[in-house]
Amino acid sequence: MIKFTKMHGLGNDYVYIDAIHQKIENEASLAQFISSRHFGVGSDGLILICESEVADFKMRMFNSDGSEAEMCGNGIRCVGKFVYDKGLTEKTTVTIETLAGIKTLQLNIENGEVNTARVDMGEPILAPEKIPVMAIEEPVQNLKVQAFDKEFKFTCVSMGNPHAITIVEDIKNFEVEKYGKILEIASVFPSKTNVEFIEIQDIEHIRMRVWERGTGETLACGTGACATAVACHLNELTNRHAFIELLRRNFRNRME
């Protein structure tokens, strides 16, 4: 028997397991099973909270297809709530080891529980070989990729995991699944990519839908929102402070 908790950040839902006090094996297969919305618990993926030699805790994040990802912005905030509310730490500043490096969380406590959590996502990565993306220019701002009948122009950014951001018209009715699953595995993305389809409303307002690598379309993506903010500012489409409207929930993403 495995004890687990299901949480979501802005609708981005994962199954969380304390892997410090439980032995977890076959993580990829477990992620595929537990993420199934018909035969499992149902989630965008699996997140394990583990011991770390370099931080307070280590987060391992698996997509619903079983692939392991470097980082998850919404997921790591939920990890902060998990470790505090479950009594694994009394700290309100918590460091988490990820495959994208060590991230620091600030926890806001109300009535003995975490009410909100803020994560320092670190600096965006723009070097094409580190994103990674097969391109020469840095930053990558006009990468053309064909999918079916459409040619997309991407700005590419890594927040520890790869993102490709493109502008579309009528985002509400855009066929995210049709194009997302093709663009995710395009040959120019050697590690595949998360794809952000965006519509610029004005210099402080962006609408975004995301096709997440290894999962499909999700309601939100924290690293994707950060990457989108970076891409829009690089292309002089928005201010450094932008409001990003996700599929069903909104939040503010500030570039410091």
LOLUMMI-38082 format. One record per residue: x, y, z of N, C-alpha, C in turn. Coordinates in steps of 0.02 Angstrom, whole numbers, plus 32768, in hexadecimal, padded with zeros to 4 digits. Atoms other than C-alpha are relative to their C-alpha. Example, Ala and Ser with C-alpha at 12.3 -4.5 7.8 and 13.67 -1.06 7.14 Angstrom:
BEGIN
802D7FC5800082677F1F8186802D803C8000;7FD67FC57FFD82AC7FCB81657FD980378025;
//
This chain:
BEGIN
802A7FC48000800080008000802C803E8000;7FDC7FC18005804080AC7FD17FD280398015;80267FC57FEC8003814880298012803A7FD2;7FF57FC9802D7FED81DD7FB77FD18039800F;802B7FC47FFC7FA3828C7FB07FF9801C7FBB;800A7FDF80407F5682DE7F197FF5804A800C;80077FB87FFB7F6B839A7F068005801F7FBB;7FF87FDD803F7F62841A7E7D80178047800D;7FEE7FB980007FB084C37E597FE0801F7FC2;80237FE180387F3B852A7DEC7FE37FCD7FD0;801D8034802A7EEC848A7DAC80327FCF7FE5;7FCA802D80157F95843A7D8580077FCB8037;8006802F7FC87F77839B7DEB80317FC67FFA;7FD080387FFB7FF383187E257FF07FD6803E;8002802C7FC67FF882847E9A804480068023;7FC37FF57FD8807882A27F26800A7FC68030;7FF080387FD580D082177F83803E8010802A;7FC77FFA7FD381428220801A802E7FC47FF4;7FD28036800F81D481B97FD9803A7FFD8032;7FCE80037FCA823981DB80777FEE7FC6802F;801780327FD181D0816980E37FDF7FC47FDE;801B80388026819480F5805980327FEF7FC9;7FD48016803681FA808E7FDE7FD77FFE7FC0;80247FFD804081C280B57F2D802D7FE27FCA;7FDC8020803781F780487E9B7FD980087FBF;80207FFC804381D380487DE07FDA80417FF8;80217FBE7FFE81AF81027DE77FDC80117FBF;801E7FEE8041818D81167D2C7FBE7FDA7FF5;803D80278008810E80897D287FCA80168031;802F7FE77FCE80BE80C87DC87FE080417FE9;801A7FC0801980AD81757D7B7FCC7FF67FCB;8030800E80368055812F7CE27FBF7FE4801D;803D801F7FE37FDD80C77D4B7FD98032802A;80237FD57FD07FB581467DD17FE3803E7FDE;80187FC580227F9D81D47D547FC27FF47FD6;80398010802A7F17817A7CF07FBF801A801E;803E7FE27FE67E7481DA7D027FC57FCF7FFE;8035803280027E0E813D7CE1800E7FC3802C;7FEF803D7FDB7E6D80B17D37802E800D803C;7FD57FEF7FC87EDF810B7DB27FE18036802B;80197FC87FD87ED081A07E267FEB80397FD2;800E7FCB802F7ED482197D948028803F8010;7FD67FC67FF37F5582A47D86802980107FC2;7FD17FEE80357FCF83007D1680437FDC8009;7FC280247FF5805982977D63800A7FEE8049;7FED80187FBD80B282587DFF803C80288019;7FC87FDE7FE1812382B77E7680147FDC8041;7FE580227FC5819282617EF7802780328029;7FDA7FD77FD281D482BC7F9080357FD38020;7FCA802C7FEC827F82727FB780328024802D;7FC97FE37FDA8315828D8028803280207FD0;7FCD7FDF8028839D83007FE8803F800B8029;7FC07FF27FDF845583148012801580487FF8;7FEB7FBB800F845C83C77FD07FC98034800E;80377FD27FF283B284127FFE7FD47FE18037;802D801B7FCD832583FB807A7FDC7FC17FE8;80228039801E82CA8385800580127FFC7FB6;7FF78009804882D6833F7F557FBD7FF07FE1;803E800D8024824683407ED980107FDB7FC0;7FFD80248040823882BF7E4F7FBC80047FE0;80407FF3802181B182E67DD07FFB7FD57FC1;800B802B8039816B826A7D527FC080157FDB;803B7FF1802880F582937CC37FD27FC47FFE;803080378002805B82297CA580157FC77FD2;7FE88036802C80B881C87C1D803B7FDB801F;7FCA80227FDD813C81947C9C804480217FF9;7FBF7FDE800981C782087C60800D802F803B;7FED7FD57FC8822682677CE6801280457FE7;7FF47FBB8015822883257CD7802E80238033;7FD07FDD7FD682A383A37D1D7FDF80298037;801B7FCE7FD2822E841C7D737FB5800A7FF2;80477FF080068178844A7D927FF080388031;800C7FC67FD5814A84F67DD47FC57FF8802F;803A800C7FD4809D84CA7E14800C7FC6802F;7FF2803A7FD780D984227E52802C800E803C;7FD27FF37FCA816784677EBA7FDF802A8037;80247FDA7FCD80F284E27F117FD67FD1802C;802680327FD98085844F7F43802D7FD6802C;7FD080247FD6811F83F57F82800D80288040;7FF77FD67FC5813A84897FF77FC87FF78032;803A800A7FD4808B8476803C80027FBA801F;7FFE80467FE880A083B9804A80317FF9803B;7FCE800E7FCD814183BB80AF7FF280278040;80107FD97FC38103844381277FC27FE38022;803F80187FE380518406814080057FBA801B;7FF880457FE9808A8352815580347FFB8039;7FD17FFF7FC88108838681DB80457FE77FEF;7FBD8015801481A3835A817780338038800B;7FD57FC87FF181E9840781997FD980358026;801F7FC67FE081C684A08204801880407FDF;7FE57FC5802282238515818E7FCA80217FD4;802B7FDC802F81C7859B812D802780167FC2;7FD67FF9803B825A85B080B6801F7FBB7FF4;7FEE8046800C82788506806780257FFB7FBD;7FDC800D803E82F784CE7FE67FEF7FBB7FE5;8014803E802082C884487F6980317FF07FC7;7FD480178036834283E77EFC7FD57FE67FC7;80228018803C830483CB7E4A80357FF27FCB;7FD2800B8037835383947DA7801380427FDE;7FF17FBE801A8351844E7D7B8027802A8034;7FDB7FDC7FCC83B6847C7E167FD980068040;80207FF77FBF838A84AF7EC77FD4803E7FFD;80307FC9800082EE851D7ED67FED80108048;80127FE97FBD82BC85837F6E7FB780158003;80477FF17FF68209858D7FAC7FF7802D803E;80167FD97FC881BD8611801D7FB87FEC8010;804280197FED812785CC807C7FDB8033802B;802A7FD37FD9809B863A80BD7FD17FD5802A;8025802B7FD2804D85EA81577FC58025801E;803C7FE67FDF7F9C860981947FDE7FC78025;802280337FD77F4B85A8822380267FBD7FFF;7FD8803D7FFB7FDB852C822680097FDA7FBF;7FFA802280407FD184FF816D801A80307FCB;7FE97FD78038801E853C80CC7FC4801A7FD9;80367FE280277FA785B680798017800F7FB9;7FE37FF58042801785EB7FE9804B7FEF8003;7FB9800F800580C585BD7FAD801C80247FC2;7FE07FDC8037813B86247F4180447FE17FF3;7FC18021801281CD85D97EE2802A802F7FD5;7FD07FDC802A8267862E7E9D80137FD27FC7;7FF6802B8039826D85E57DEE804680057FE3;7FBD7FF8801A831C86257DCB800080257FBD;7FFA7FDC803F835D86797D2D7FEC7FD47FC5;800F8026803C831986447C84803F7FEF7FDA;7FC780168029838F85E67C127FEF800C7FB7;800D7FED8045839C86297B6080307FE17FCE;7FD08020802D843385CD7B1A7FE17FC37FE0;80248036802283EE85567A9680177FBA8013;7FE680437FF0846184C57AC47FEC7FEB8047;801380107FBC842784CF7B797FB47FFA8008;804A80027FF8836B84DC7B587FE77FB88000;7FDA7FF8803D8388846E7AEE7FD280077FC3;80237FF9803F8352849E7A3E803580067FCA;7FD17FFF803783A9848A79977FFA80427FDB;80017FBD801D83C78540796C80448020800C;7FC07FDE7FFA845B85B579587FF980418027;80097FBF7FE18416865D798F7FF47FFB804B;800E7FFB7FB9841186907A467FEF80488011;803480317FF2839086B37A807FDD7FE77FC1;8025801D8038832786447A107FBB80207FFE;803D7FD88002829B86B879DB7FD57FF77FC1;80268006803E82648686792D80097FBB7FE1;7FF780448017827085C979217FC07FE87FDD;803A8015802781FC858978987FFA7FB48000;800E80487FFD81AD84DD78AD7FBD7FF37FDE;803D80118024812B8490783A7FDC7FC78024;802A80377FE6809B8426787E7FBF80007FD9;803A8005802D801683EB78067FFE803C7FD1;800A7FC980307FD4848377A9801C80438018;7FEC7FC07FE280218508781A804C8003800B;7FBB7FF37FED80CD855578307FFF802C803E;7FFD7FDC7FC180F1858F78E1804480218008;7FC27FDE7FF08173860E791780088000804C;7FF7800A7FB881BB85E779C28038802C801D;7FCB7FE87FD5821D86417A47800C7FC98034;7FF180397FD5827785BE7AB0802480168040;7FE67FEE7FBE829E85CB7B6A80017FC2802B;800180357FCD82D085527BF27FFA801F8045;80047FEF7FB9829B85657CA780197FC48029;7FEA80407FE582FD84C87CCE7FE27FC77FD9;801E802F8030828B846E7C537FEF80287FC1;80067FDC803F827184997B9B7FB980197FF0;80407FE3801481E7850C7B5B800780217FBC;80047FDF804181B685487AAE7FBF80277FFF;80397FD37FFA814185DD7AA97FEE801C7FBB;80167FE8804180DA860F7A117FBE80268006;803E7FD880018051868F79EC7FCE7FE17FD0;80368018802A7FAB865279A87FC4802F8004;803D7FDA7FFE7F0586A1797E7FC77FD6801E;803B80227FE37E63867679DA80147FC4802A;7FE580367FD77EB786127A627FC97FD4801F;803680277FE27E1085DB7AAB7FED7FC57FD4;80158035802E7DE985747A10803A7FDF7FDD;7FC5801D80217E9B854679E080057FB58010;7FFC80497FF87EB8848B79C680437FED8020;7FC3800C7FDB7F3C84747A4C80187FB87FFB;7FED804780037F3A83B67A4B801A7FEE7FBA;7FEC801080457F4683A9798D804880147FF3;7FBE7FE680107FE08415798080347FF38037;7FD280097FC8802B84007A2E80257FBE7FFE;7FE080417FFE804D83477A1F80327FF77FC7;7FCF8002803780A98361797A803C802D8010;7FCA7FD17FF2810D83FA79B0802B7FE8803A;7FDA80197FC6814183A87A56803B7FD57FEA;7FCE8030801481A5832479F8802480147FC0;7FDE7FE9803C81E5838F7967804B7FF58007;7FBA80137FFF829783627937802E8037801A;7FD67FC97FE882D9840F796680048002804C;800080027FB782B383E77A1D801B7FBC8016;7FE180417FF2832E835B7A4C7FE77FDF8040;801B801C7FC382E183457AF97FB480088003;80477FED8006823083687ABB7FF780458020;800A7FBE7FE281E084087AFB7FB980098019;80417FE77FED814F84577B567FEE80387FCF;80157FCF803280EA84C37ADE7FCC802F801E;802F7FCD7FE9809685667B127FE280247FC4;80257FDB8033801285AB7A9C7FE3803D8023;80147FC37FDD7FF286617AC97FDD80317FD1;80227FCA80227F8686F37A97800C80408029;7FF17FC27FDE7FBD87A47AC37FC2802C8001;80397FD47FF97F2F880D7B08801580498000;7FE27FBE7FFE7F9688A77B3180457FF98021;7FBB80037FE7804188D47B7980067FE38047;7FFE801E7FBD8012888D7C247FD27FC48007;803280357FFC7F9988017BF8800D7FCD7FC8;7FF48037802E7FBF87597BA77FD07FC7800F;8028803E7FF77F4C86C47B8B802B7FC67FE9;7FD38038800E7FA3861C7B8C7FDD7FBD8008;801180467FF97F7D85667B6C80407FD87FF6;7FC180248000800284E27B847FF67FB67FF1;7FFB8047800D802A84387B3D80407FE98023;7FC580157FD9809C83E67BBD801E7FC07FE6;7FD9803980178123836E7B877FF17FC3802C;800B803D7FDB80F482BD7BB87FBD7FFB8022;804180017FDE804782EB7BF77FC680147FD2;80377FE580297FDF834F7B797FEB8044801A;80167FBF7FE97F7983EB7B967FED7FFE804A;80107FFB7FB97F6F841F7C4C7FE08044800E;80227FC27FEF7F1084A87CA5803080388010;7FD07FCD7FED7FAE85027CDA80467FE37FFC;7FB980148000806C84FD7CD18028803B801A;7FDC7FC97FE080D685677D46804080127FDA;7FC47FF18026817A85557CE77FED801D7FBC;80177FE78041811985737C467FEB80498003;80147FBA7FF780CF86157C88803C802D8005;7FC27FD97FFA817C86527CB8802380077FBD;7FE07FFF804181C386227C0F7FDA802D7FD0;80297FD4802A8132867B7BB9800D8049800F;7FF27FBA7FED8151871A7C1B804480167FE4;7FBE7FF0801B820987147BE97FFD800A7FB5;80047FFD804981E186F37B327FDC80407FE9;80267FC48014816187807B2780288040800B;7FD77FC57FF481D787FD7B75803A80047FD0;7FC980018030826787C77B057FEB801B7FBD;801A7FEA804081FA87E87A6F7FDD80448003;801C7FBD7FF581C288907AB77FB480027FF4;804880058007810D88587ABA7FDC80148040;801E7FF07FBF80ED88757B7480348022802C;7FD57FE57FCC813488CF7C0B80207FC68027;7FE280337FD4819F88747C8B7FCE7FE48032;803480177FD3810488657CF77FC37FEF7FD6;80378015802B807F87FF7CA07FCF7FD38025;8036802B7FE67FD987AE7CCE7FF57FC97FCE;80078039802D7FD087007C857FC07FDA8011;804180217FF87F2386B67C6E80067FB97FE6;7FFA804680127F2785F97C6E7FBC7FE57FEB;803D801C801D7EA385817C307FC3800C802C;803A7FF67FD47E34858E7CCA800F802B803C;7FEF7FDA7FC67E9485EA7D4F803380367FED;7FD27FCA800F7EF9868C7D52803380098038;7FD27FEB7FCC7F9486C27DAC803080327FE1;7FD17FCD80188013874E7DA180467FE38002;7FBB8017800580C187287D68802C803E7FF8;7FD57FC48002814087B07D8F80487FED7FF1;7FBA8008801081EA87B67D3F802880338027;7FD97FD27FD7826088017DBE804180137FDB;
//
